[in-house]
Amino acid sequence: HLVKKGRKHRKMDLQRDFTVASPAEFVTRFGGNRVIEKVLIANNGIAAVKCMRSIRRWSYEMFRNERTIRFVVMVTPEDLKANAEYIKMADHYVPVPGGPNNNNYANVELIVDIAKRIPV
């Protein structure tokens, strides 16, 4: 990123030029009006783990706190029985029906219903 300073351009140092203490400050600084505090992850396994790790890494780099965003995951009986890693990483979980994905992770109506009930 380049920042214009007078007639010269200099490379932007994110550590020095861009610091915010919280997600609320981040949203305010960029003219937003809604702070994301909680995310519903409608996936399981390694995809859910990677999602949480990526967001936590970004959160730590941005706010020096990896827990500024909370995660709610959907969990099938099979996932619970397997003691899946993504469940341990989440802040909360919501039980969903087991079986094929159209019963749970690919069921858009179920996902929207959960998102409204939590709310996220």
Secondary structure, DSSP 4 states (H G I P E B T S, - for coil): -EEEETTEEEE--HHHH---SSHHHHHHHTT------EEEE---HHHHHHHHHHHHHHHHHHHS-TTSSEEEEEE-HHHHHTT-HHHHH-SEEEE---SSGGGTTT-HHHHHHHHHHTT-
